[in-house]
Amino acid sequence: MPQAFAGLRVVEFGHVISAPVSAQVLALLGAEVVKVENPGDGDMMRRTFTDAELADRLQAPGFLTSNLGKRSIALDLKSEAGRAVAWKLVERADVVIENYRVGVMRRMGFGYDAVRARNPRVIYCSISGYGQEGPRAEEPAYDSAIQAVSGMMSHNGHPETGPTRTSFLAVDTSTGLIAALAVSSALVRRERFGVGQYLDVAMLDAALVLQSVAYANYTVRGDVPELFGNSSPARLPTSNSYETAHGHVLVAALTEAQQRAVFQVVGLAHLLDDPRFADTEARKAHRLEARAVLAEAFMAKTNREWVAELNAAGVPAQPVLTLPETIADPQLQHRGIRVRATDVAGFDAPLELLGVPFNADQDPPTRDAAPPATVGADSDAVLADLGYGADEVAALRAAGALG
C-alpha cells in the first residue's frame, strides 16, 4: 500500500529547523515536498553550525538532515515572474508550511487569506517564535532565545554555575514535530469534512509543553522549579548522575524499593538504619549528605559495572554515553530510524542521517532519501511538472526569477 501521505503536495517556504523538520516528516511519509529557497545561498541553515568548507558548499549537516526527501526550487519572490511560479505551486498544494517572521508572507502576497482565495482546501501552517498575534508576535526568535524566555533555562543547569541552555535545538526540533502533528490532524479533518484550515504553531508553546510537568507543579502546587543540576525534580539522591572509576552513571531510582536497592548495591545497606536515610522523605531532606556518601561509593567500579548490578536489582540506570557511543549502540542499530542518503553531491559515500523517529508494520517512513544538495537543484523538474516548457524555463532564468 502507499505511504500515509502519498499523493499529497506540500510547498515549504522554510528555513533553519522548525518548518524544514515539519515538511521533512511529511516527505518521509510519502508527500511530494517542494522547498522554495532564495536564489544564491538558499536556506540559511545551509551555512550554519558547520565548518567553512561545508558552509561554502552550502551543505551544512544541519541542513542535510532537515531536508530529506524534498525537491528544491530557487525563486526570487520579489520578481513578478518568480511570484507567478510560486502561485502555481501553492494553487495546487494540499499543504503550505512557512516559518518566516510574522507578516512577511502576507507582505509578499502569499499570506493565508490570499492563498485560500485561490485554493480553498489548502492547509496552511505558519510557524513562528511566539505565535501570529500578541505582544511578542513580531519579536525575532531563535531556539536559545525561546529557551530563555520560556522559563526552560531557569531550571536547567547547576546551582553553582547558573542557568544554561541545551546545546541541541530542542525547541526548534520539537516545534517542527508538533507542526507535523498539526498538519496531520488538519489533513484528517479535511478528509472528513472537506475543508482546509489555518494552523498557528509557536515555538514558545512547544517549549512550554516540553516543561509540562514543571508547569503543572507550579499551577497546581505553586512550586517554582529550581536548578537541580543532574538531579531529578524528585529531589532524591538516588536519582542523579555519579562519577565512577570510568565514566559517569545516571541512576533513576524513584520508588522506595529502588532507593533501598541503590544503597544495597553500592555497599551502603547499613545506612538504611540511619534516620537521615531511612525513608524517602528523610533522604530528600538530607539529599546533600546522601549524595556525598553515594558519590564516594560509586567510585569503586566503572559505570558499566554499576549499570549491570543496578539493573539486575531492578534499578533504572544507564551509562552516560558520548554521541559516537550512542550511535554505535546495538539498540539504535536495531531501531533502524536512520536514513541512508545516497548520491549526495560532493560526498563520496552515503550519509547516515536521522529521519522520522518511529517504525510501522506497514508502509513505514522512508529510510532511503537524499536532501536537495544544491540550491534550486530541482528547479527545472518542478517547473516541468507545473507545465513550463524549456523555452519558458530559459526565459525565467534569463529574467533572474530562478536566481
Beta strands, then each sheet from edge to edge (+ up, - down):
strand 1: 9-13
strand 2: 32-37
strand 3: 70-74
strand 4: 95-98
strand 5: 123-128
strand 6: 157-158
strand 7: 162-163
strand 8: 197-202
strand 9: 239-243
strand 10: 248-252
strand 11: 317-319
strand 12: 338-341
strand 13: 351-354
sheet 1: 3+ 2+ 1+ 4+ 5+ 8+
sheet 2: 6+ 7-
sheet 3: 9+ 10- 11+
sheet 4: 12+ 13-
end
